[in-house]
Amino acid sequence: MNVPFSPPDITEAEIAKVVETLRSGWITTGPKTKELERRIAEMCSTEKAVCLNSQTACAEMVLHILGIGEGDEVIVPAYTYTASASVVHHVGAKIVLVDCQQDSLEMDYEKMAAVITPKTKAVIAVDLAGIPCNYEKIYEIVDSKKDMFTPNSEMQKALGRIAVMADTAHSLGAKRFGKPAGSLADFSSFSFHAVKNLTTAEGGALTWNKIEGINSDDIYKSLQLLSLHGQSKDALAKTQLGAWEYDIAGLYYKCNMTDVAAAMGLAQIERYDKMLSRRKDIVMRYDAAFSPLGVKTLSHYTNENESSGHLYITRVPGITNEQRNEIIIKMAELGISCNVHYKPLPMHTAYKKLGFDIKDYPNAYKHFENEITLPLNTCLTDEQVDFVIESYIKVLKEYI
């Protein structure tokens, strides 16, 4: 039996929406993108959303509208994918990595508090595997450091503290104490990449909470300018009779979403509740099978959090890095594709060149060395789920 890790869940509904868009004569940013923005904002209980071409673009645009750049510092977890941190480097600010907790993949909040300086302008929390972070704790910390905060832009002055950004690439549809991801941080950046729960092939969305003294429409307009070369009119507006003329307000970027991509997202969003339910069902079945073995897993569904069930991360106690790799190979020989989430950032060449050393992040390394991610996607059949369970138990018997 072949069990792929994370294939896109594409049905005839997505195909029909894309074909409809192709036949409409309008394929770039237009009515479909605007409708997807409206639906995402509705799902996240926010006033507005902007759809761009990736989570990375969304996060980088936030740094720009916050006025974060050279001389500033931004705190990021060491245990995440590079997109969470690379955007900080892109705008010229300093990446400050923080180790994860000893018994959790979340950032160590005491260490986070300890590295805050007057140069700290934002913290980027990561909802790893689709489980929201402890945003109450993060806000408590940044509020306690207000006296240290030195704003250098109008947006920063309006916030009056370090900005709380969320990498919500994994957590569309997740909730914390009943409040949806997308409304838990000041700014939240979602991914609609091909392997994500909801996909537009490539794409992302940005949501934000209302900031006292800042108009949400102004934020939206700023993001439109930043993502479309600083052009005062988008392509759709320019097609109106006699409306060709436009201005370039700044030398900005090109990272808009197309209507072809948005069409996929609109079809997916109609099915999304059922997709989340299916993911929960698979997580619960995995938990029931692996918990008795002593395999460590994440708590996706608790009194605090309702996960989006994006990744099924396991840790096998007592195994080495080499044994972990052996297990992944043995699962592959059985036809099951597994993965590792994540190799900590300080272990990568680009971050080593910036001076980071994994020895300074012992918890991140301990989580990494025995971590194995099992297939979790809505294309899995019940038979495939059973096969993954049976195979993983069989392979692990040699190691635990």
N, C-alpha and C positions, 0 to 999 in steps of 0.2 A: 504494500500500500504506500502511495506517495502522499506525504503531508507537507505542503509548502508552508513557509513561515507566516507570510502576511500578504496574500494576493489581494488586489483590489476587488471589492464586492460590487461588480457592475452588472446591472440587469437591463432588460429591454426598456425599462423606464428611463434610465440614464441615456441610453442610445437614442431613444425617441426625442428626448429633450435637446440633445446635441444636434440631431438631424434637423429638428424644427428651427434651431438657431441658425444653422448653416444655410437653410433655405430662406431665412428671414431677410438676408442681405446685410445683416448687422452682426459682426462677429467679435469686434473688440469691445472695450468698456462701454456699456450702455444699459438698457433697461433690465436685462437679466442680472447684471452685476448689482444694480441698485436694489433690485428685489431681494437678492441674496443678502445684501447688507441689512435690509429691513428685517428679514427673517432671523438673522444671527443676533441682531440687537434685541429682538423680541425673546429669543431663547435665553439670552444672557441677562435680561431685565435691565438693559442700559438704553440711554436715549438714542445713541448712534452706534454704528459700526462702519468700518472701512474695510473693503476687501482688496488685498494686494496680491502679489505673486508668490509670497512665501511668509512664513512666520518670521524669518530672519529680516525681511524687509520691514515688516510691521514693527519689530523691536527696534530696528535702527532708526526708523522714522520717529519713534517716541523719543529717543535720545536727542534727535535733532530739535524737535519742538520744545523739549525741556531745556535746550541750550547747553547740553553737556558736551564737553570737548577737552581739548588739551589742558592739563593741569588739574582735571577732575578725576575722581576715583569712583568706580562702580563695583559693588560686591556681588559675586557670583559663586554658586556652589562648585566645588571641584569635581563632584560626581554628576556629570551631565554630558550632553553632546556639545560639540564645539559651537554650534549656532547660538547657544545661550550666552557665550562669552565673546565670540569674535566680533559681534556688533560693537562692543565697547572699544575694541582696538580700532575698528573702522572709523570711529568719530574722533580718535586721537586721545581718548581717556585711558586711564590706567585700570587694568583688570586686577581686582583683589579677590583671590580665590579663598574659599573657606571650606574646611573639611566637613564631612557629614557626621552625623551622630553615631555613636558606637552601636546602637541597636536600631537604627533607622537610616534610610537613604536621604532624609531631609537634612538640610543644613544644620550644623551645630549652632544654635541661636546664641549661646553664650560667647562662642568664638566670633560670631557675626558682630555682636555688640562690641567686642574687644577691639576689632579692627576699624571701627568707625572713627574718622578724623574730620576736621573742618573741610577737607577736600571731598568727602563722600557726598555724592549727589543722588545716587540711586542704589537700590538693592534689587537684584533680579532673582526671584524665587522660582523654582521649577517644580511643576506638578508631575513628578515622575510617575510613569505607568498609568496616569489618569487619576491619581489620588491628590486632592488639594492639600497644599501645605498649611501649616498653622499660621494663618494670616493675622489672627488676633495677637499672637506673640510678636510677629514682625512689626505690626503697628505699635505695639507697646514699646518696643525697643526704639523705633525711630522717633516716637513722640518723646521718649525720655532723653533723646539727644538733640532736641530742638535748640537748646542754648548754644550748641556747638555748630549748628547749621549756618552756612554763609551762602545765601542765594546769589546767583549772578544772571538771572533772567526773570522776566515778568511771570512766567509760568512757575518757576521755583519760588518766587515771592508769594504767589497765590497759594501754593501748597504749604509753605512755611516750615517745611521739614524735608528730610530725605524722601524722594519718590519711591513708591513701592510698585515695582514692575513684576509681572508674572509671565513666565514662559509656560503658556497653557497649550503648548503644541499637542499634548496628549489628552487634555481634559475637557474637551467639548462635551457638554451634557452632564458633567460631574457637579456635585453640590457639597457644600460644607454647611452644616446646621441648616439645611434647606435652602441656602442661598447659592445661586448658580455660579459656576466658574465663568469668568468674564466680568463679574461684578465684585469679586473678592479683593482685587488690588486696584491701585489707581489706574493702571493700564495693563491690559491682558492681550497677549499675542498668540493666536491659534494657528495651527498648521493643517492644511488640507492636502498634504503630500500623498502620493500613491499608497503608502503603507498606513496612513492614519485612519481612524474610525470612519470619518467622513472625508471623502476625497474629491478634489477637482483636478486630479492628476498632479498639478503643481498649484499652490495657492495658499492663502492665509487670510486671516481677518484680525482686526484690531478693535477692541472695545475699551471704553474708559468710563470711569465714574465722574459724576459732576464735580467740578472744582469751583469752589466759591470765588466769584469774581471773574470767572472765565466762561465765556459762552461756548457751549458744545458745538454750535454751528461754526464758530470761528476755528475750533480745533479741526473739525471736519474739512473746512476749506483749506486750512494749512496743510493737512495731510494730502488733499487732492493736488495742491501745488507741488508739494515735495515729491509726489509719486508720478507726476506728469510733466517733467522738465520745467516746472515753474510756470506752465502755460495757464493763462487766466480762464480759458474755456477748454472743456474736453472735446473730443472729436464729435460727439453727438450734438453738443450745443453749436458747434461750428457748421453743422449741416443745415441749420435753419436758414430760410431765405434771407439773404443779405447780411448774414451774421458771420462772415468769414474772418473778420478782424479779431485779433487777440493780442495780448501782451505777455511778455516773459518777465515774471516778477522776481525770479532768482535763478541762479545756475544750479538746478537741482537734479533729480534722479528720475529713472524710468523703471517703475516696478508695479504698474497697474495690473489688475486682473482682467481677463477677457470675458466676453459674454459666453463664449464656447465653454470655458472652464466653469463659469457660474451656472450654466445650464445643468452640468453634472451635479453641482452642489445642490441646486434646487430640487432635483429628483431624489438625491440622497436624503435631504432633510425631511422629505415626506415619509421616509422609511426609518428615520433615525431612532425613534423610540423603540421600535421592534429590534433594531440592531443592538441597541444598548441592553435590552432585555436578554438577547441571545448571548451577548458577552458575559453578562452576569451569570447566566445558567452554566456556561462553560467554566467560569472561575469557581463557582460553588462545587461543581463536580471534581475539578482538580483539587480543591482544598480538601474535600472529603477523602480523596484517595491518598494525598501526599502528607497531610498532617500527622497521621499515625506513624509514618516512617521517620519523623523527626526532621523532615525537610522544612527549611524556613521559607515562608512565603510572606507577601505583603498583605495587610488587612485592607481589603478593598471596600468592604461594606460594614460600617460601624455606626454607632450612635452619632458620631461626628460627621463622617464622610460617606457620600454615595459616589463611588468611583465611576469613571467612564469605562473601566475595564480595558484599557488600551494594551497593557503588557502583562504577561504572567511571569513575573520574576521569581526564581527560586534560588536558594542557597543551600548547598550540600555541606553540612558540618564536617570538618576534619579533612577535607580533600585539599590537595595542592592545586596550583595553577595548571600544572602538567596533567594531573588527573582530570581536572575540569575539561581540558581540551580533548582528552581521551574519550570522555563521556559524550561530548558533542559529536565526535567522529563516529562512535558506535551507534548513536541515534541516527546519524546520517546514513550509515550502512543499512539501517532498517527502513530507510526512506523518509525519515522525519527531520525536517530542517529546524535547527535550534539557533539561538543567537546569544550574544552577551550585551547587556546594558548596564553600565557602560564601562569602557576603558577610561579611567579617570583622566581629566585633562592634563595634569602634570606629567603623564606618561607619554604624551605625544610630542613629537619633535618640535612643532611650532611653539608649544608652551615651554618646553625645555629651553628654547632659544630666548624666551622672555625671562628666564631665571627661575622657573618653577621646578621643584624637586618633589617627587612622590614621597620621599621620606618625611616631608613636612605634613603629609596627609595620610596618616596611618590607618584611620578608619575607612577612608575611601579605598585604600588598597585591600584591606581585609574583606570588604564587601565584594570587591571585584574578583579576587582570586578564586572564589568558589561559586560564582554566580552563573546560572544558566537560565536563559529565557526560553520558555516553551511556546509552541504555536498557539496563538489566541486570535482568532479572526472569525468573521461571520460567514465565511465560506465553508467552515468545518462542518462535516456531518457528524451525527452522533457516533457513527461507526469509527470515524477518524479520531474523535475525542477518546473513545474507548481504547483505540489502538495506541494513542500517545500515552495514556495512563498505564496500560499493560507493559508497553515497551520501556517506559522510564523506570517503572518499578523493577523490571527484570534487569536492566542495565545497572541500576543503583545498588542492587544486592551485592555486587562485587566490591562496593566501596563503603557501605554503611552497615 
